[in-house]
Amino acid sequence: MNNNGLQMMDKDYLTTILEIEKNMSNNYSIAMNEASTDDLYETFFDMFTNIKDMARDLYDLMNHYGWYKIESVEEQKIDSAIQKLKQQLNRIEE
């Protein structure tokens, strides 16, 4: 227990770590875009890949324990979302 009498649970720790991993991958993506040399780009890319793999492992672990559930969606909602995206793409291409 901490001084406030609150105890962080495994789910809380993993949720925090997963959020940190997501933020780090976003930052490495920006760093790759701004890398001044191919060697620097490759270094950032390797780090980005490792972080994304760790984030995926954390997600899988949390999903395994039921702490990060995948929402099931009806096929009709998926088709509707695809159609909206296609319409947006068509407007952009015009």
Jmol script that loads the backbone (N, CA, C; Angstrom):
load data "model"
ATOM      1  N   MET A   1       0.836  -1.187   0.000  1.00  0.00           N
ATOM      2  CA  MET A   1       0.000   0.000   0.000  1.00  0.00           C
ATOM      3  C   MET A   1       0.872   1.239   0.000  1.00  0.00           C
ATOM      4  N   ASN A   2       0.389   2.259  -0.667  1.00  0.00           N
ATOM      5  CA  ASN A   2       1.111   3.517  -0.633  1.00  0.00           C
ATOM      6  C   ASN A   2       0.631   4.367   0.537  1.00  0.00           C
ATOM      7  N   ASN A   3       1.157   5.558   0.663  1.00  0.00           N
ATOM      8  CA  ASN A   3       0.834   6.422   1.799  1.00  0.00           C
ATOM      9  C   ASN A   3      -0.630   6.839   1.844  1.00  0.00           C
ATOM     10  N   ASN A   4      -1.311   6.841   0.726  1.00  0.00           N
ATOM     11  CA  ASN A   4      -2.713   7.233   0.675  1.00  0.00           C
ATOM     12  C   ASN A   4      -3.652   6.078   0.989  1.00  0.00           C
ATOM     13  N   GLY A   5      -3.105   4.910   1.253  1.00  0.00           N
ATOM     14  CA  GLY A   5      -3.925   3.754   1.524  1.00  0.00           C
ATOM     15  C   GLY A   5      -4.459   3.093   0.268  1.00  0.00           C
ATOM     16  N   LEU A   6      -3.989   3.529  -0.897  1.00  0.00           N
ATOM     17  CA  LEU A   6      -4.429   2.952  -2.156  1.00  0.00           C
ATOM     18  C   LEU A   6      -3.379   1.984  -2.665  1.00  0.00           C
ATOM     19  N   GLN A   7      -3.808   0.928  -3.250  1.00  0.00           N
ATOM     20  CA  GLN A   7      -2.886  -0.064  -3.775  1.00  0.00           C
ATOM     21  C   GLN A   7      -3.134  -0.212  -5.273  1.00  0.00           C
ATOM     22  N   MET A   8      -2.065  -0.062  -6.062  1.00  0.00           N
ATOM     23  CA  MET A   8      -2.206  -0.282  -7.498  1.00  0.00           C
ATOM     24  C   MET A   8      -2.216  -1.775  -7.767  1.00  0.00           C
ATOM     25  N   MET A   9      -3.087  -2.165  -8.624  1.00  0.00           N
ATOM     26  CA  MET A   9      -3.196  -3.566  -8.977  1.00  0.00           C
ATOM     27  C   MET A   9      -2.429  -3.814 -10.273  1.00  0.00           C
ATOM     28  N   ASP A  10      -2.193  -5.081 -10.591  1.00  0.00           N
ATOM     29  CA  ASP A  10      -1.466  -5.439 -11.805  1.00  0.00           C
ATOM     30  C   ASP A  10      -2.093  -4.792 -13.038  1.00  0.00           C
ATOM     31  N   LYS A  11      -3.422  -4.786 -13.089  1.00  0.00           N
ATOM     32  CA  LYS A  11      -4.107  -4.179 -14.226  1.00  0.00           C
ATOM     33  C   LYS A  11      -3.720  -2.715 -14.366  1.00  0.00           C
ATOM     34  N   ASP A  12      -3.659  -1.993 -13.249  1.00  0.00           N
ATOM     35  CA  ASP A  12      -3.313  -0.572 -13.281  1.00  0.00           C
ATOM     36  C   ASP A  12      -1.895  -0.362 -13.787  1.00  0.00           C
ATOM     37  N   TYR A  13      -0.971  -1.184 -13.312  1.00  0.00           N
ATOM     38  CA  TYR A  13       0.417  -1.079 -13.769  1.00  0.00           C
ATOM     39  C   TYR A  13       0.520  -1.336 -15.264  1.00  0.00           C
ATOM     40  N   LEU A  14      -0.107  -2.417 -15.711  1.00  0.00           N
ATOM     41  CA  LEU A  14      -0.023  -2.765 -17.128  1.00  0.00           C
ATOM     42  C   LEU A  14      -0.708  -1.732 -18.013  1.00  0.00           C
ATOM     43  N   THR A  15      -1.810  -1.168 -17.549  1.00  0.00           N
ATOM     44  CA  THR A  15      -2.484  -0.125 -18.306  1.00  0.00           C
ATOM     45  C   THR A  15      -1.573   1.088 -18.462  1.00  0.00           C
ATOM     46  N   THR A  16      -0.920   1.469 -17.387  1.00  0.00           N
ATOM     47  CA  THR A  16       0.002   2.608 -17.428  1.00  0.00           C
ATOM     48  C   THR A  16       1.176   2.326 -18.352  1.00  0.00           C
ATOM     49  N   ILE A  17       1.753   1.153 -18.231  1.00  0.00           N
ATOM     50  CA  ILE A  17       2.897   0.798 -19.068  1.00  0.00           C
ATOM     51  C   ILE A  17       2.498   0.744 -20.536  1.00  0.00           C
ATOM     52  N   LEU A  18       1.321   0.198 -20.830  1.00  0.00           N
ATOM     53  CA  LEU A  18       0.860   0.138 -22.219  1.00  0.00           C
ATOM     54  C   LEU A  18       0.682   1.544 -22.786  1.00  0.00           C
ATOM     55  N   GLU A  19       0.128   2.451 -22.018  1.00  0.00           N
ATOM     56  CA  GLU A  19      -0.021   3.835 -22.479  1.00  0.00           C
ATOM     57  C   GLU A  19       1.339   4.471 -22.747  1.00  0.00           C
ATOM     58  N   ILE A  20       2.306   4.207 -21.883  1.00  0.00           N
ATOM     59  CA  ILE A  20       3.661   4.733 -22.087  1.00  0.00           C
ATOM     60  C   ILE A  20       4.253   4.165 -23.371  1.00  0.00           C
ATOM     61  N   GLU A  21       4.085   2.873 -23.598  1.00  0.00           N
ATOM     62  CA  GLU A  21       4.590   2.235 -24.817  1.00  0.00           C
ATOM     63  C   GLU A  21       3.953   2.849 -26.061  1.00  0.00           C
ATOM     64  N   LYS A  22       2.655   3.102 -26.015  1.00  0.00           N
ATOM     65  CA  LYS A  22       1.970   3.715 -27.154  1.00  0.00           C
ATOM     66  C   LYS A  22       2.534   5.109 -27.428  1.00  0.00           C
ATOM     67  N   ASN A  23       2.714   5.881 -26.388  1.00  0.00           N
ATOM     68  CA  ASN A  23       3.266   7.230 -26.554  1.00  0.00           C
ATOM     69  C   ASN A  23       4.694   7.187 -27.087  1.00  0.00           C
ATOM     70  N   MET A  24       5.483   6.247 -26.591  1.00  0.00           N
ATOM     71  CA  MET A  24       6.859   6.126 -27.073  1.00  0.00           C
ATOM     72  C   MET A  24       6.886   5.760 -28.554  1.00  0.00           C
ATOM     73  N   SER A  25       6.009   4.866 -28.977  1.00  0.00           N
ATOM     74  CA  SER A  25       5.995   4.484 -30.389  1.00  0.00           C
ATOM     75  C   SER A  25       5.594   5.667 -31.261  1.00  0.00           C
ATOM     76  N   ASN A  26       4.668   6.482 -30.786  1.00  0.00           N
ATOM     77  CA  ASN A  26       4.305   7.693 -31.537  1.00  0.00           C
ATOM     78  C   ASN A  26       5.503   8.624 -31.666  1.00  0.00           C
ATOM     79  N   ASN A  27       6.246   8.788 -30.587  1.00  0.00           N
ATOM     80  CA  ASN A  27       7.415   9.668 -30.616  1.00  0.00           C
ATOM     81  C   ASN A  27       8.512   9.114 -31.530  1.00  0.00           C
ATOM     82  N   TYR A  28       8.713   7.808 -31.518  1.00  0.00           N
ATOM     83  CA  TYR A  28       9.712   7.234 -32.428  1.00  0.00           C
ATOM     84  C   TYR A  28       9.284   7.360 -33.879  1.00  0.00           C
ATOM     85  N   SER A  29       7.992   7.304 -34.136  1.00  0.00           N
ATOM     86  CA  SER A  29       7.506   7.503 -35.493  1.00  0.00           C
ATOM     87  C   SER A  29       7.865   8.905 -35.985  1.00  0.00           C
ATOM     88  N   ILE A  30       7.693   9.896 -35.128  1.00  0.00           N
ATOM     89  CA  ILE A  30       8.078  11.260 -35.481  1.00  0.00           C
ATOM     90  C   ILE A  30       9.582  11.346 -35.679  1.00  0.00           C
ATOM     91  N   ALA A  31      10.336  10.712 -34.786  1.00  0.00           N
ATOM     92  CA  ALA A  31      11.800  10.745 -34.899  1.00  0.00           C
ATOM     93  C   ALA A  31      12.270  10.118 -36.208  1.00  0.00           C
ATOM     94  N   MET A  32      11.625   9.037 -36.632  1.00  0.00           N
ATOM     95  CA  MET A  32      12.000   8.413 -37.903  1.00  0.00           C
ATOM     96  C   MET A  32      11.769   9.373 -39.062  1.00  0.00           C
ATOM     97  N   ASN A  33      10.648  10.076 -39.028  1.00  0.00           N
ATOM     98  CA  ASN A  33      10.353  11.034 -40.101  1.00  0.00           C
ATOM     99  C   ASN A  33      11.377  12.159 -40.152  1.00  0.00           C
ATOM    100  N   GLU A  34      11.952  12.494 -39.019  1.00  0.00           N
ATOM    101  CA  GLU A  34      12.867  13.625 -38.950  1.00  0.00           C
ATOM    102  C   GLU A  34      14.335  13.217 -38.879  1.00  0.00           C
ATOM    103  N   ALA A  35      14.610  11.928 -38.999  1.00  0.00           N
ATOM    104  CA  ALA A  35      15.998  11.452 -38.924  1.00  0.00           C
ATOM    105  C   ALA A  35      16.825  12.052 -40.053  1.00  0.00           C
ATOM    106  N   SER A  36      18.008  12.533 -39.705  1.00  0.00           N
ATOM    107  CA  SER A  36      18.841  13.233 -40.693  1.00  0.00           C
ATOM    108  C   SER A  36      19.731  12.297 -41.509  1.00  0.00           C
ATOM    109  N   THR A  37      19.895  11.059 -41.057  1.00  0.00           N
ATOM    110  CA  THR A  37      20.721  10.100 -41.803  1.00  0.00           C
ATOM    111  C   THR A  37      20.024   8.750 -41.850  1.00  0.00           C
ATOM    112  N   ASP A  38      20.434   7.926 -42.792  1.00  0.00           N
ATOM    113  CA  ASP A  38      19.866   6.575 -42.884  1.00  0.00           C
ATOM    114  C   ASP A  38      20.195   5.750 -41.643  1.00  0.00           C
ATOM    115  N   ASP A  39      21.426   5.903 -41.120  1.00  0.00           N
ATOM    116  CA  ASP A  39      21.805   5.148 -39.918  1.00  0.00           C
ATOM    117  C   ASP A  39      20.931   5.529 -38.729  1.00  0.00           C
ATOM    118  N   LEU A  40      20.670   6.816 -38.574  1.00  0.00           N
ATOM    119  CA  LEU A  40      19.821   7.270 -37.480  1.00  0.00           C
ATOM    120  C   LEU A  40      18.398   6.759 -37.664  1.00  0.00           C
ATOM    121  N   TYR A  41      17.913   6.803 -38.901  1.00  0.00           N
ATOM    122  CA  TYR A  41      16.588   6.273 -39.205  1.00  0.00           C
ATOM    123  C   TYR A  41      16.502   4.796 -38.824  1.00  0.00           C
ATOM    124  N   GLU A  42      17.503   4.010 -39.212  1.00  0.00           N
ATOM    125  CA  GLU A  42      17.504   2.575 -38.909  1.00  0.00           C
ATOM    126  C   GLU A  42      17.527   2.323 -37.401  1.00  0.00           C
ATOM    127  N   THR A  43      18.287   3.128 -36.681  1.00  0.00           N
ATOM    128  CA  THR A  43      18.331   2.992 -35.223  1.00  0.00           C
ATOM    129  C   THR A  43      16.957   3.262 -34.623  1.00  0.00           C
ATOM    130  N   PHE A  44      16.330   4.360 -35.041  1.00  0.00           N
ATOM    131  CA  PHE A  44      14.991   4.686 -34.546  1.00  0.00           C
ATOM    132  C   PHE A  44      13.987   3.611 -34.952  1.00  0.00           C
ATOM    133  N   PHE A  45      14.121   3.101 -36.182  1.00  0.00           N
ATOM    134  CA  PHE A  45      13.195   2.077 -36.655  1.00  0.00           C
ATOM    135  C   PHE A  45      13.305   0.808 -35.810  1.00  0.00           C
ATOM    136  N   ASP A  46      14.535   0.398 -35.494  1.00  0.00           N
ATOM    137  CA  ASP A  46      14.726  -0.788 -34.651  1.00  0.00           C
ATOM    138  C   ASP A  46      14.099  -0.586 -33.269  1.00  0.00           C
ATOM    139  N   MET A  47      14.292   0.597 -32.706  1.00  0.00           N
ATOM    140  CA  MET A  47      13.718   0.894 -31.389  1.00  0.00           C
ATOM    141  C   MET A  47      12.189   0.930 -31.475  1.00  0.00           C
ATOM    142  N   PHE A  48      11.674   1.534 -32.541  1.00  0.00           N
ATOM    143  CA  PHE A  48      10.236   1.595 -32.769  1.00  0.00           C
ATOM    144  C   PHE A  48       9.643   0.187 -32.846  1.00  0.00           C
ATOM    145  N   THR A  49      10.293  -0.676 -33.607  1.00  0.00           N
ATOM    146  CA  THR A  49       9.812  -2.048 -33.763  1.00  0.00           C
ATOM    147  C   THR A  49       9.795  -2.778 -32.421  1.00  0.00           C
ATOM    148  N   ASN A  50      10.852  -2.620 -31.631  1.00  0.00           N
ATOM    149  CA  ASN A  50      10.901  -3.265 -30.315  1.00  0.00           C
ATOM    150  C   ASN A  50       9.787  -2.759 -29.406  1.00  0.00           C
ATOM    151  N   ILE A  51       9.552  -1.466 -29.426  1.00  0.00           N
ATOM    152  CA  ILE A  51       8.502  -0.892 -28.575  1.00  0.00           C
ATOM    153  C   ILE A  51       7.132  -1.377 -29.021  1.00  0.00           C
ATOM    154  N   LYS A  52       6.889  -1.419 -30.340  1.00  0.00           N
ATOM    155  CA  LYS A  52       5.604  -1.908 -30.832  1.00  0.00           C
ATOM    156  C   LYS A  52       5.397  -3.367 -30.455  1.00  0.00           C
ATOM    157  N   ASP A  53       6.465  -4.175 -30.523  1.00  0.00           N
ATOM    158  CA  ASP A  53       6.364  -5.581 -30.119  1.00  0.00           C
ATOM    159  C   ASP A  53       6.038  -5.701 -28.632  1.00  0.00           C
ATOM    160  N   MET A  54       6.683  -4.876 -27.807  1.00  0.00           N
ATOM    161  CA  MET A  54       6.404  -4.908 -26.371  1.00  0.00           C
ATOM    162  C   MET A  54       4.968  -4.476 -26.087  1.00  0.00           C
ATOM    163  N   ALA A  55       4.510  -3.448 -26.791  1.00  0.00           N
ATOM    164  CA  ALA A  55       3.134  -2.986 -26.598  1.00  0.00           C
ATOM    165  C   ALA A  55       2.147  -4.080 -26.987  1.00  0.00           C
ATOM    166  N   ARG A  56       2.435  -4.773 -28.055  1.00  0.00           N
ATOM    167  CA  ARG A  56       1.549  -5.858 -28.487  1.00  0.00           C
ATOM    168  C   ARG A  56       1.535  -6.989 -27.462  1.00  0.00           C
ATOM    169  N   ASP A  57       2.718  -7.317 -26.911  1.00  0.00           N
ATOM    170  CA  ASP A  57       2.791  -8.347 -25.868  1.00  0.00           C
ATOM    171  C   ASP A  57       1.992  -7.935 -24.634  1.00  0.00           C
ATOM    172  N   LEU A  58       2.090  -6.660 -24.247  1.00  0.00           N
ATOM    173  CA  LEU A  58       1.311  -6.163 -23.104  1.00  0.00           C
ATOM    174  C   LEU A  58      -0.183  -6.251 -23.398  1.00  0.00           C
ATOM    175  N   TYR A  59      -0.574  -5.841 -24.590  1.00  0.00           N
ATOM    176  CA  TYR A  59      -1.979  -5.940 -24.977  1.00  0.00           C
ATOM    177  C   TYR A  59      -2.461  -7.387 -24.898  1.00  0.00           C
ATOM    178  N   ASP A  60      -1.676  -8.308 -25.466  1.00  0.00           N
ATOM    179  CA  ASP A  60      -2.053  -9.724 -25.430  1.00  0.00           C
ATOM    180  C   ASP A  60      -2.198 -10.227 -23.999  1.00  0.00           C
ATOM    181  N   LEU A  61      -1.268  -9.832 -23.127  1.00  0.00           N
ATOM    182  CA  LEU A  61      -1.329 -10.243 -21.722  1.00  0.00           C
ATOM    183  C   LEU A  61      -2.585  -9.688 -21.057  1.00  0.00           C
ATOM    184  N   MET A  62      -2.858  -8.416 -21.280  1.00  0.00           N
ATOM    185  CA  MET A  62      -4.045  -7.807 -20.682  1.00  0.00           C
ATOM    186  C   MET A  62      -5.322  -8.432 -21.235  1.00  0.00           C
ATOM    187  N   ASN A  63      -5.336  -8.725 -22.518  1.00  0.00           N
ATOM    188  CA  ASN A  63      -6.494  -9.369 -23.120  1.00  0.00           C
ATOM    189  C   ASN A  63      -6.686 -10.767 -22.538  1.00  0.00           C
ATOM    190  N   HIS A  64      -5.589 -11.471 -22.317  1.00  0.00           N
ATOM    191  CA  HIS A  64      -5.640 -12.815 -21.732  1.00  0.00           C
ATOM    192  C   HIS A  64      -6.344 -12.798 -20.371  1.00  0.00           C
ATOM    193  N   TYR A  65      -6.065 -11.782 -19.559  1.00  0.00           N
ATOM    194  CA  TYR A  65      -6.670 -11.680 -18.231  1.00  0.00           C
ATOM    195  C   TYR A  65      -8.024 -10.972 -18.244  1.00  0.00           C
ATOM    196  N   GLY A  66      -8.480 -10.570 -19.428  1.00  0.00           N
ATOM    197  CA  GLY A  66      -9.778  -9.924 -19.531  1.00  0.00           C
ATOM    198  C   GLY A  66      -9.750  -8.455 -19.161  1.00  0.00           C
ATOM    199  N   TRP A  67      -8.572  -7.848 -19.145  1.00  0.00           N
ATOM    200  CA  TRP A  67      -8.424  -6.442 -18.760  1.00  0.00           C
ATOM    201  C   TRP A  67      -8.472  -5.513 -19.958  1.00  0.00           C
ATOM    202  N   TYR A  68      -8.412  -6.042 -21.146  1.00  0.00           N
ATOM    203  CA  TYR A  68      -8.433  -5.244 -22.373  1.00  0.00           C
ATOM    204  C   TYR A  68      -9.183  -6.083 -23.392  1.00  0.00           C
ATOM    205  N   LYS A  69     -10.485  -5.926 -23.390  1.00  0.00           N
ATOM    206  CA  LYS A  69     -11.318  -6.787 -24.228  1.00  0.00           C
ATOM    207  C   LYS A  69     -11.541  -6.192 -25.607  1.00  0.00           C
ATOM    208  N   ILE A  70     -11.671  -7.087 -26.552  1.00  0.00           N
ATOM    209  CA  ILE A  70     -11.987  -6.710 -27.915  1.00  0.00           C
ATOM    210  C   ILE A  70     -13.504  -6.659 -28.040  1.00  0.00           C
ATOM    211  N   GLU A  71     -13.989  -5.528 -28.510  1.00  0.00           N
ATOM    212  CA  GLU A  71     -15.427  -5.377 -28.688  1.00  0.00           C
ATOM    213  C   GLU A  71     -15.838  -6.060 -29.985  1.00  0.00           C
ATOM    214  N   SER A  72     -16.835  -6.917 -29.900  1.00  0.00           N
ATOM    215  CA  SER A  72     -17.324  -7.543 -31.125  1.00  0.00           C
ATOM    216  C   SER A  72     -18.280  -6.566 -31.807  1.00  0.00           C
ATOM    217  N   VAL A  73     -18.197  -6.551 -33.114  1.00  0.00           N
ATOM    218  CA  VAL A  73     -18.989  -5.614 -33.901  1.00  0.00           C
ATOM    219  C   VAL A  73     -19.768  -6.393 -34.950  1.00  0.00           C
ATOM    220  N   GLU A  74     -20.983  -5.945 -35.167  1.00  0.00           N
ATOM    221  CA  GLU A  74     -21.812  -6.585 -36.190  1.00  0.00           C
ATOM    222  C   GLU A  74     -21.227  -6.308 -37.575  1.00  0.00           C
ATOM    223  N   GLU A  75     -21.373  -7.266 -38.449  1.00  0.00           N
ATOM    224  CA  GLU A  75     -20.869  -7.151 -39.817  1.00  0.00           C
ATOM    225  C   GLU A  75     -21.431  -5.913 -40.512  1.00  0.00           C
ATOM    226  N   GLN A  76     -22.684  -5.588 -40.225  1.00  0.00           N
ATOM    227  CA  GLN A  76     -23.326  -4.430 -40.844  1.00  0.00           C
ATOM    228  C   GLN A  76     -22.604  -3.129 -40.456  1.00  0.00           C
ATOM    229  N   LYS A  77     -22.163  -3.010 -39.213  1.00  0.00           N
ATOM    230  CA  LYS A  77     -21.439  -1.816 -38.776  1.00  0.00           C
ATOM    231  C   LYS A  77     -20.074  -1.714 -39.463  1.00  0.00           C
ATOM    232  N   ILE A  78     -19.441  -2.844 -39.659  1.00  0.00           N
ATOM    233  CA  ILE A  78     -18.154  -2.856 -40.363  1.00  0.00           C
ATOM    234  C   ILE A  78     -18.350  -2.403 -41.800  1.00  0.00           C
ATOM    235  N   ASP A  79     -19.360  -2.959 -42.473  1.00  0.00           N
ATOM    236  CA  ASP A  79     -19.643  -2.581 -43.853  1.00  0.00           C
ATOM    237  C   ASP A  79     -19.970  -1.093 -43.961  1.00  0.00           C
ATOM    238  N   SER A  80     -20.727  -0.589 -43.005  1.00  0.00           N
ATOM    239  CA  SER A  80     -21.084   0.826 -42.996  1.00  0.00           C
ATOM    240  C   SER A  80     -19.838   1.705 -42.842  1.00  0.00           C
ATOM    241  N   ALA A  81     -18.932   1.325 -41.954  1.00  0.00           N
ATOM    242  CA  ALA A  81     -17.700   2.089 -41.750  1.00  0.00           C
ATOM    243  C   ALA A  81     -16.832   2.062 -43.007  1.00  0.00           C
ATOM    244  N   ILE A  82     -16.774   0.927 -43.665  1.00  0.00           N
ATOM    245  CA  ILE A  82     -16.001   0.806 -44.908  1.00  0.00           C
ATOM    246  C   ILE A  82     -16.581   1.722 -45.969  1.00  0.00           C
ATOM    247  N   GLN A  83     -17.897   1.748 -46.084  1.00  0.00           N
ATOM    248  CA  GLN A  83     -18.540   2.604 -47.080  1.00  0.00           C
ATOM    249  C   GLN A  83     -18.270   4.084 -46.805  1.00  0.00           C
ATOM    250  N   LYS A  84     -18.310   4.489 -45.539  1.00  0.00           N
ATOM    251  CA  LYS A  84     -18.016   5.882 -45.180  1.00  0.00           C
ATOM    252  C   LYS A  84     -16.583   6.249 -45.554  1.00  0.00           C
ATOM    253  N   LEU A  85     -15.654   5.346 -45.272  1.00  0.00           N
ATOM    254  CA  LEU A  85     -14.261   5.605 -45.614  1.00  0.00           C
ATOM    255  C   LEU A  85     -14.059   5.689 -47.123  1.00  0.00           C
ATOM    256  N   LYS A  86     -14.733   4.836 -47.863  1.00  0.00           N
ATOM    257  CA  LYS A  86     -14.640   4.882 -49.325  1.00  0.00           C
ATOM    258  C   LYS A  86     -15.193   6.198 -49.858  1.00  0.00           C
ATOM    259  N   GLN A  87     -16.286   6.661 -49.284  1.00  0.00           N
ATOM    260  CA  GLN A  87     -16.860   7.938 -49.712  1.00  0.00           C
ATOM    261  C   GLN A  87     -15.895   9.089 -49.420  1.00  0.00           C
ATOM    262  N   GLN A  88     -15.272   9.059 -48.244  1.00  0.00           N
ATOM    263  CA  GLN A  88     -14.305  10.103 -47.900  1.00  0.00           C
ATOM    264  C   GLN A  88     -13.112  10.063 -48.855  1.00  0.00           C
ATOM    265  N   LEU A  89     -12.643   8.885 -49.172  1.00  0.00           N
ATOM    266  CA  LEU A  89     -11.528   8.737 -50.101  1.00  0.00           C
ATOM    267  C   LEU A  89     -11.894   9.268 -51.482  1.00  0.00           C
ATOM    268  N   ASN A  90     -13.094   8.959 -51.937  1.00  0.00           N
ATOM    269  CA  ASN A  90     -13.554   9.465 -53.243  1.00  0.00           C
ATOM    270  C   ASN A  90     -13.597  10.987 -53.269  1.00  0.00           C
ATOM    271  N   ARG A  91     -14.056  11.595 -52.165  1.00  0.00           N
ATOM    272  CA  ARG A  91     -14.091  13.063 -52.101  1.00  0.00           C
ATOM    273  C   ARG A  91     -12.689  13.651 -52.139  1.00  0.00           C
ATOM    274  N   ILE A  92     -11.748  12.991 -51.498  1.00  0.00           N
ATOM    275  CA  ILE A  92     -10.369  13.469 -51.485  1.00  0.00           C
ATOM    276  C   ILE A  92      -9.757  13.371 -52.878  1.00  0.00           C
ATOM    277  N   GLU A  93     -10.061  12.293 -53.589  1.00  0.00           N
ATOM    278  CA  GLU A  93      -9.488  12.066 -54.910  1.00  0.00           C
ATOM    279  C   GLU A  93     -10.081  12.988 -55.968  1.00  0.00           C
ATOM    280  N   GLU A  94     -11.254  13.556 -55.723  1.00  0.00           N
ATOM    281  CA  GLU A  94     -11.909  14.412 -56.721  1.00  0.00           C
ATOM    282  C   GLU A  94     -11.227  15.735 -56.859  1.00  0.00           C
TER     283      GLU A  94
END
end "model"
wireframe off; spacefill off
backbone 0.3
color backbone group
